[in-house]
Amino acid sequence: MAFQLSLNTSTIRTTPILDKIRIAADVGFTAIELWHDDIDQFVSCGGSLEEISTELSRSGLTLATTIYLGDWFDSQGESFKRAWQECRRRMEQSAQLGSRYIIAGPPGGEADYQLGASRYRELLELGKEIGVTPAMEFLGFVDQLNTIEDAISIIEGADHPLGCTVLDPFHIYRGGGTVESIAKLTQSQIAIAHFMDTLDSPQREQQHDAHRAYPGDGCFDLVRYLTLLELVGYEGPISLELFREDLWAADPVAVCQTGFRKMQAVVDQVGH
């Protein structure tokens, strides 16, 4: 299988959005993930969604996901109303830009799984109406909803054919899960597979986004990760996602070139 290489634009977070798109295409990525905060900032400064769409079209990049939806899972009252309105706005924005998926984040603390599953079903129905599919993300550093199994519990509880999640080596590792749990998912339950390495120091429980590493520079079995993706029939992109201030301060072209090269080096090991 020839994996498509994608850039999650958090990797070069401080670069202007249109430059992010141009750099990704010039380096050789075939897909990209955009953040709504970047989109909104561009629009607030006089830009338009049409300009972003035009640049995406010119670049030839597929918009794999937009990121993210928050506070929808188990918020209540006015907080929920505001969150739901914002979810709708971002989903409409995502659909207008041509993304198939939008990432829906989990709560940070104790989670009401039953309510969250019900809300996820409602979110999927709203996305079906708008034209974009929300992907339920687990995060390794939140109190709950931090493993593949947690995401599966929400997907199964929602009981919706479009239910899906986001895979991420850092979050699998940080949440104390195992890469082998990918085998519990079906092809349609994986919206996108993020791609980076993890470090063996500091201790897993002390790590956060800044401890993500370039592929091949850490301890995660990325070859097994890709092999399992192949085995479940995943055909979407693998997307470089690094949250590091040192990389944000560096040359974005060099960061992307390094990331692309290291991604390809791991991909080349699959099946050998």
C-alpha positions in Angstrom: 0.0 0.0 0.0 1.3 3.5 -0.9 0.4 5.7 2.1 -0.6 9.3 1.3 1.5 11.8 3.3 -0.4 14.7 4.9 0.6 17.7 6.9 -1.3 18.7 10.0 -0.7 22.4 10.1 -0.1 22.5 13.9 3.4 21.4 12.9 4.1 24.8 11.5 1.5 26.6 13.6 2.8 30.2 13.4 3.0 30.2 9.6 0.2 32.1 7.7 -2.5 29.7 6.5 -2.0 30.3 2.7 1.8 29.8 3.2 1.0 26.5 5.1 -0.9 25.2 2.1 1.8 26.3 -0.4 4.6 24.8 1.6 2.8 21.5 2.1 2.3 21.1 -1.6 5.8 22.2 -2.5 7.4 19.7 -0.1 5.4 16.9 -1.6 2.5 16.3 0.8 -0.8 15.3 -0.9 -3.2 16.2 1.9 -3.5 18.8 4.7 -5.3 19.4 7.9 -6.4 23.0 8.8 -7.3 24.4 12.1 -10.4 26.6 12.5 -8.5 29.1 14.6 -6.2 29.7 11.7 -9.2 29.9 9.3 -11.0 32.4 11.5 -7.9 34.5 12.0 -7.4 34.7 8.2 -11.0 35.7 7.7 -11.0 38.3 10.5 -8.0 40.0 8.9 -9.8 40.4 5.6 -9.4 37.1 3.9 -12.1 34.7 2.8 -13.0 31.1 2.7 -13.0 31.4 -1.1 -9.3 32.4 -1.0 -8.4 29.3 1.0 -10.5 27.1 -1.3 -8.7 28.6 -4.3 -5.3 27.9 -2.8 -6.2 24.4 -1.9 -7.4 23.8 -5.4 -4.3 25.4 -6.9 -2.1 23.3 -4.7 -3.8 20.0 -5.5 -4.0 19.1 -1.8 -6.9 17.2 -0.4 -8.3 18.8 2.8 -8.3 15.7 5.0 -9.8 17.2 8.1 -10.5 20.5 9.9 -9.8 20.9 13.6 -11.7 21.0 15.9 -15.1 20.9 17.7 -15.1 21.5 21.5 -17.5 21.4 24.5 -20.2 19.4 22.7 -19.7 16.1 24.6 -21.4 16.7 27.9 -21.7 20.5 28.5 -25.1 21.7 29.8 -27.5 24.6 29.6 -26.2 27.8 28.0 -22.7 26.4 27.6 -24.1 23.6 25.5 -26.2 26.0 23.4 -23.2 28.1 22.7 -21.0 25.0 21.9 -23.6 23.6 19.6 -23.9 26.8 17.7 -20.2 27.0 17.3 -20.1 23.3 16.2 -22.6 24.1 13.5 -20.6 27.1 12.3 -17.4 25.2 12.2 -19.0 22.3 10.4 -20.5 24.6 7.8 -17.0 26.2 7.4 -15.4 22.8 7.0 -18.0 21.6 4.4 -17.6 24.8 2.5 -13.8 24.2 2.2 -14.5 20.7 1.0 -13.3 18.6 4.0 -14.7 15.1 4.5 -14.1 15.1 8.2 -14.0 17.5 11.2 -12.3 16.4 14.4 -14.4 16.5 17.6 -12.4 16.6 20.8 -13.3 15.0 24.1 -13.8 16.7 27.5 -10.7 17.1 29.7 -12.1 15.8 32.9 -14.6 13.2 34.1 -16.8 12.2 31.1 -20.4 11.1 31.0 -20.0 8.4 28.4 -23.8 7.8 28.0 -24.5 11.4 27.4 -21.5 11.8 25.2 -22.5 8.9 23.0 -26.0 10.4 22.6 -24.5 13.8 21.8 -22.1 12.2 19.3 -25.0 10.6 17.5 -26.7 14.1 17.3 -23.4 15.6 16.0 -23.1 12.9 13.3 -26.7 13.6 12.2 -25.9 17.4 12.1 -22.8 16.6 10.1 -24.7 14.4 7.7 -27.1 17.4 7.1 -24.2 19.8 6.5 -22.0 17.5 4.6 -19.0 16.8 6.9 -18.4 13.9 9.3 -17.3 14.6 12.9 -14.6 12.2 14.0 -14.5 11.4 17.8 -11.0 12.0 19.0 -9.4 10.4 22.1 -6.6 12.3 23.8 -3.9 10.6 25.9 -3.5 13.4 28.4 -7.2 13.9 29.4 -8.6 12.1 32.5 -10.9 9.8 30.5 -11.5 9.1 26.8 -7.8 8.6 26.4 -7.6 5.2 24.6 -8.8 3.6 21.4 -11.2 1.5 23.6 -12.7 4.7 25.0 -13.3 6.0 21.5 -14.9 2.7 20.5 -17.2 2.8 23.5 -18.5 6.2 22.3 -18.8 5.1 18.7 -20.7 2.0 19.7 -22.9 3.9 22.1 -23.8 6.4 19.3 -24.9 3.5 17.1 -24.5 5.5 13.9 -23.0 4.2 10.6 -20.7 7.2 10.3 -19.1 7.0 13.7 -15.3 7.1 13.6 -12.2 8.2 15.4 -8.8 9.7 15.0 -5.6 7.6 15.5 -2.5 9.2 16.9 0.7 7.4 18.2 1.3 10.1 20.8 -2.2 9.7 22.3 -2.1 5.9 22.1 1.2 6.0 24.0 0.3 8.8 26.4 -3.0 7.3 27.3 -1.4 4.0 28.3 -3.0 2.1 25.4 -1.4 -0.3 22.9 -1.0 0.0 19.1 -2.5 -3.5 18.8 -5.9 -2.0 19.6 -6.1 -0.6 16.1 -7.1 -4.2 15.1 -10.4 -3.6 17.0 -11.4 -0.9 14.5 -12.9 -1.3 11.1 -11.8 0.6 8.0 -14.8 3.0 8.2 -14.1 3.8 11.8 -10.8 5.5 11.1 -11.2 9.1 9.9 -7.5 9.9 9.8 -4.2 8.5 11.2 -1.9 11.1 12.7 1.8 10.4 12.5 4.7 11.2 14.8 7.0 9.4 17.2 7.0 9.3 21.0 9.8 9.6 23.6 10.7 7.2 26.4 11.6 10.2 28.7 10.2 11.9 30.7 7.8 9.3 32.1 4.7 8.7 29.9 2.3 10.3 32.5 4.4 13.5 32.4 4.4 14.0 28.7 2.4 16.5 26.7 2.3 17.7 23.1 5.8 19.2 23.3 7.2 15.7 23.7 6.1 14.6 20.3 9.0 13.6 18.0 9.8 13.3 14.3 9.0 9.8 13.0 11.9 7.5 13.6 13.3 9.6 16.4 11.5 7.9 19.3 10.3 4.6 20.8 6.9 4.0 19.2 6.6 1.1 16.8 5.5 3.1 13.8 6.0 0.2 11.3 3.6 -1.9 13.4 1.2 1.1 13.4 1.2 1.3 9.6 1.0 -2.5 9.3 -2.1 -2.6 11.4 -3.6 0.2 9.4 -3.0 -1.8 6.3 -4.6 -4.9 7.9 -7.8 -3.1 8.7 -8.0 -1.7 5.2 -7.4 2.0 6.0 -6.9 4.0 2.8 -6.7 7.5 4.1 -3.6 9.7 4.7 -1.1 9.6 7.5 -0.6 13.1 8.8 2.4 14.6 10.4 1.3 16.3 13.6 3.9 18.0 15.9 3.2 20.6 18.6 6.6 22.0 19.4 7.5 25.6 20.0 11.0 25.0 18.8 9.7 23.9 15.4 7.3 26.8 15.2 10.3 29.1 15.6 12.3 27.3 12.9 12.1 27.5 9.1 8.7 26.0 8.2 10.0 24.7 4.9 12.9 22.9 6.6 10.6 21.5 9.3 8.2 20.1 6.6 11.0 18.7 4.5 12.5 16.9 7.5 9.1 15.6 8.5 8.3 14.4 5.0 11.7 12.6 4.7 11.4 10.9 8.0 7.8 9.8 7.3 8.8 8.3 4.0 11.7 6.5 5.7 9.2 4.7 8.0 6.8 4.0 5.3 9.6 2.4 3.2 10.1 -0.1 6.1 6.6 -1.5 6.0 6.5 -5.0 4.5 10.3 -5.5 4.7 
